[in-house]
Amino acid sequence: MALAALAGAIGCSPAFQTQPLPASKADRKFVEVGGFRLHFDVVGEGAPVLFLHGFSSFLPVWDDTARALAAGRKSILVDLPGHGRSDRREADYTPRGVAATMLGFLDAIGESRVSVVAHSWGASVALAMALAAPDRIDRIVIADGWMFADQANTFMSWSQREGVGEFLWEWFHDQHVEQRYAAAFLDPEAHLDDRVVDALRGVLERPGSLAAGLAAIRGLKALPEQEKRYGEIASPALLIWCREDRVSLPHFGEVLSNTLPDATFRVIPLCNHMPMVEQPAAFVNLLRGFLPGGVKAVGR
């Protein structure tokens, strides 16, 4: 109660983006969907695969994976609403709301049916897409997903409270970037240097980031209703978990595997929460064996 009173006294009220974001040399492609300007990229040609990053992440996390799959597959990388170089306008940031924006995004770029690879928070969006438009989702890959209400930690639970969340995020959102991302790696020093941290801090400091991030956390309050329907998802699914994941425990991958009608569960050792970064070869090999497309041998 004391924390709530302090938050109210401070009067924290993060604002969404209201003006167009400034252009950057790091920009790739843009398309507008439902009032949102979405930043995206396309790598390779062939069977379309949509990649959805996790919370407080951005599309470059998939760059190496997309290049590795480029022969025979078209990887579509997108900054989800409120993330990366996409807009941070006021909107529905529940998994269902973001899924609707992603389906609109596919319409805008002319893709009627795709496979989806989703990491962490992006998993809740991918599963919402499969529930909303099952005919448009070919296959689903979930990597260390966040898709159950029971996965919420204490900080997230407090953030979902009015007043308290504003106070916590004013302190937390862009002031502890390195510590937050270090917690996602088994060996942070091997993957987090000043260049990476500066890039992450740069996108988190864009106007509206705090409001959009908090809205996405609060949007997870919709998960209890969504997870009741996971058994309806008929698309074949590959669930990939890091054995040492401390962010999304492998237990939740097993639960999802037992819930989805057609799911395969695989564990990659020696990584925490970022298999595409910590164990890229093992991760890509699993994707190649599951996703449609790829280059066929001559004469076959």
C-alpha positions in Angstrom: 0.0 0.0 0.0 2.9 2.4 0.8 4.3 1.8 -2.7 0.9 2.5 -4.3 0.6 5.7 -2.3 4.0 6.9 -3.3 3.3 6.2 -7.0 0.1 8.2 -6.7 1.9 11.1 -5.1 4.6 11.2 -7.7 1.9 11.2 -10.4 3.7 9.0 -13.0 1.8 8.9 -16.3 3.7 7.6 -19.2 2.6 8.9 -22.6 2.1 7.1 -25.8 3.7 8.3 -29.0 1.7 11.0 -30.7 4.0 12.2 -33.5 5.9 10.3 -36.2 9.1 8.8 -35.0 12.3 10.3 -36.4 14.0 8.4 -39.3 17.2 6.5 -38.7 19.9 4.9 -40.7 19.0 1.6 -39.1 15.5 1.7 -40.6 14.6 -1.0 -43.1 11.0 -1.2 -44.5 7.8 0.3 -43.2 4.1 -0.4 -43.7 1.1 1.2 -42.0 -1.5 -1.1 -40.5 -4.5 0.2 -38.6 -2.8 3.5 -37.8 0.4 1.8 -36.8 3.6 2.3 -38.8 5.3 -1.1 -38.6 9.0 -1.7 -39.2 10.0 -4.9 -41.0 12.4 -6.7 -43.2 12.4 -9.6 -45.6 15.3 -12.0 -46.1 15.4 -14.8 -48.7 12.8 -16.2 -51.0 10.5 -19.2 -50.8 8.1 -20.5 -48.2 7.1 -17.5 -46.0 8.0 -17.6 -42.3 7.0 -14.8 -39.9 9.3 -14.1 -37.0 8.0 -12.6 -33.8 10.5 -11.4 -31.1 10.0 -11.2 -27.4 9.1 -8.4 -25.0 11.5 -5.4 -25.1 13.3 -7.0 -28.0 13.4 -6.1 -31.7 13.7 -7.7 -35.2 17.5 -7.8 -35.4 17.6 -10.6 -32.9 16.5 -12.8 -35.9 19.0 -11.6 -38.5 21.4 -14.5 -38.3 18.6 -17.0 -38.2 17.0 -15.5 -41.3 20.2 -15.5 -43.2 20.8 -19.2 -42.3 17.3 -20.1 -43.6 17.5 -17.8 -46.7 17.9 -20.6 -49.2 14.3 -21.7 -50.0 12.5 -19.7 -47.3 11.3 -16.1 -47.1 11.9 -14.8 -43.5 9.6 -11.9 -42.6 11.0 -10.0 -39.6 8.9 -7.4 -37.9 9.1 -5.1 -34.9 5.9 -5.7 -33.0 3.8 -2.7 -32.0 5.5 -0.7 -29.2 8.9 -2.3 -30.0 12.0 -1.6 -32.1 11.4 1.0 -34.7 7.6 0.4 -35.0 5.1 2.9 -33.6 4.3 3.1 -29.9 0.8 4.6 -30.2 -2.1 3.9 -27.9 -3.8 0.6 -28.9 -4.8 -2.9 -27.8 -1.6 -4.5 -26.5 -3.1 -7.8 -25.4 -1.8 -10.8 -27.3 -5.1 -10.9 -29.2 -4.9 -7.2 -30.1 -1.3 -7.5 -31.3 -2.2 -10.7 -33.2 -4.9 -8.7 -35.0 -2.3 -6.2 -36.0 0.0 -8.9 -37.3 -2.8 -10.4 -39.4 -3.3 -7.0 -40.8 0.4 -6.7 -41.4 0.3 -10.0 -43.4 -2.6 -8.6 -45.5 -0.6 -5.4 -46.1 2.5 -7.3 -47.5 0.4 -9.8 -49.5 0.9 -13.0 -47.4 -2.2 -15.1 -47.0 -0.6 -18.1 -45.1 2.6 -18.3 -43.2 4.5 -20.4 -40.7 5.3 -18.5 -37.5 8.4 -18.6 -35.3 7.9 -16.8 -32.0 10.2 -16.2 -29.0 9.1 -15.5 -25.4 6.3 -12.9 -25.3 5.9 -13.3 -29.0 4.6 -16.8 -28.4 1.4 -15.4 -26.8 0.9 -13.4 -30.0 1.6 -16.4 -32.3 -0.9 -18.6 -30.4 -3.5 -15.8 -30.5 -3.0 -15.6 -34.3 -3.6 -19.3 -34.6 -6.8 -19.1 -32.6 -8.1 -16.1 -34.6 -7.2 -17.2 -38.1 -6.2 -21.0 -38.1 -6.4 -21.1 -41.9 -3.6 -18.6 -42.2 -1.1 -20.4 -39.9 0.7 -23.3 -41.5 3.2 -24.3 -38.7 4.2 -22.8 -35.4 7.6 -22.7 -33.7 7.6 -21.5 -30.1 11.1 -20.8 -28.6 11.1 -20.4 -24.8 7.6 -19.1 -24.9 5.7 -16.9 -22.5 2.0 -17.8 -22.9 0.6 -18.8 -19.5 -0.6 -16.6 -16.7 1.3 -18.7 -14.2 4.6 -17.5 -15.7 4.1 -14.0 -14.2 6.7 -13.0 -11.7 6.3 -10.6 -8.8 7.5 -7.6 -10.7 5.0 -8.2 -13.5 2.2 -8.7 -11.1 2.9 -5.4 -9.3 3.3 -3.7 -12.7 -0.3 -4.6 -13.6 -1.6 -2.5 -10.8 -2.6 1.0 -11.6 -0.3 3.6 -10.2 2.2 1.1 -9.0 3.1 0.0 -12.5 3.7 3.6 -13.6 6.1 4.1 -10.7 8.0 0.8 -11.2 8.4 1.4 -15.0 9.6 4.9 -14.6 12.4 3.5 -12.5 13.0 0.2 -14.4 12.2 0.5 -18.1 15.3 2.3 -19.6 17.7 2.4 -16.6 18.6 -1.2 -16.2 18.9 -2.5 -19.8 22.2 -4.3 -19.4 21.1 -6.2 -16.2 17.8 -7.2 -17.7 19.3 -8.6 -20.9 22.1 -10.3 -19.0 19.5 -12.3 -17.1 18.5 -13.9 -20.4 21.9 -15.4 -21.2 23.9 -18.3 -19.7 27.1 -16.4 -20.4 26.2 -12.7 -20.7 29.8 -11.5 -21.4 29.9 -13.6 -24.6 26.9 -11.9 -26.1 26.3 -8.5 -24.6 28.8 -5.8 -25.5 28.5 -2.0 -25.5 27.2 -2.0 -29.1 24.3 -4.3 -28.4 23.4 -2.6 -25.2 23.5 0.9 -26.8 21.2 -0.4 -29.7 18.7 -1.8 -27.2 18.8 1.4 -25.1 18.3 3.5 -28.2 15.0 1.8 -29.2 13.8 1.7 -25.6 14.3 5.5 -25.3 12.1 6.2 -28.3 8.9 8.3 -27.4 6.1 6.1 -26.1 8.2 3.1 -25.2 7.4 3.2 -21.5 3.7 3.5 -22.1 3.7 0.7 -24.7 5.8 -1.6 -22.6 3.6 -1.2 -19.6 0.5 -1.7 -21.8 1.9 -5.0 -23.1 2.6 -6.2 -19.5 -1.0 -5.4 -18.5 -2.2 -7.0 -21.7 -1.0 -10.3 -20.3 -3.9 -10.2 -17.9 -5.9 -11.6 -20.9 -3.9 -14.9 -20.9 -6.2 -16.9 -18.5 -9.0 -16.8 -21.1 -6.6 -17.3 -24.1 -4.9 -20.3 -22.6 -8.2 -22.2 -22.1 -8.3 -22.5 -25.9 -4.8 -23.7 -26.7 -6.2 -27.2 -27.2 -8.1 -25.9 -30.3 -4.9 -25.1 -32.2 -4.5 -27.7 -34.9 -1.4 -26.4 -36.7 1.7 -28.6 -36.2 3.9 -27.0 -33.5 7.6 -27.3 -32.6 8.4 -26.2 -29.1 12.1 -25.4 -28.5 13.3 -24.7 -25.0 16.7 -23.9 -23.5 17.6 -26.4 -20.8 18.9 -23.7 -18.5 16.1 -21.2 -19.1 15.5 -19.1 -15.9 13.1 -16.7 -17.6 10.6 -19.2 -19.0 11.1 -22.5 -17.2 11.1 -25.6 -19.5 8.2 -26.9 -17.4 5.9 -24.5 -19.3 7.1 -25.9 -22.6 6.1 -29.3 -21.4 2.7 -28.1 -20.3 2.1 -26.5 -23.7 3.3 -29.6 -25.5 0.7 -31.6 -23.6 -2.0 -29.1 -24.4 -1.5 -28.6 -28.2 -2.9 -31.4 -30.3 0.1 -31.7 -32.6 3.3 -30.6 -30.7 6.9 -31.8 -30.5 9.0 -30.7 -27.6 12.8 -30.3 -28.0 15.4 -29.0 -25.5 18.7 -27.3 -26.4 21.4 -27.6 -23.7 23.8 -24.8 -22.6 21.6 -21.8 -23.1 19.3 -19.7 -21.0 16.5 -17.8 -22.8 17.9 -16.9 -26.2 18.5 -20.1 -28.2 18.8 -18.1 -31.5 21.8 -16.3 -30.0 23.4 -18.7 -27.6 23.0 -21.9 -29.7 22.3 -20.7 -33.2 23.4 -23.8 -35.1 21.3 -26.2 -33.0 18.3 -23.8 -33.2 18.5 -23.4 -37.0 18.9 -27.2 -37.5 15.6 -27.7 -35.6 13.9 -25.1 -37.7 15.2 -26.6 -41.0 13.8 -29.9 -40.0 10.4 -28.6 -39.2 9.6 -25.6 -41.4 8.4 -25.9 -45.0 10.7 -24.9 -47.8 14.4 -25.2 -48.1 16.6 -26.2 -51.1 16.0 -29.6 -52.4 18.9 -31.7 -53.7 19.4 -31.8 -57.5 17.5 -34.7 -59.1 15.1 -35.3 -56.2 
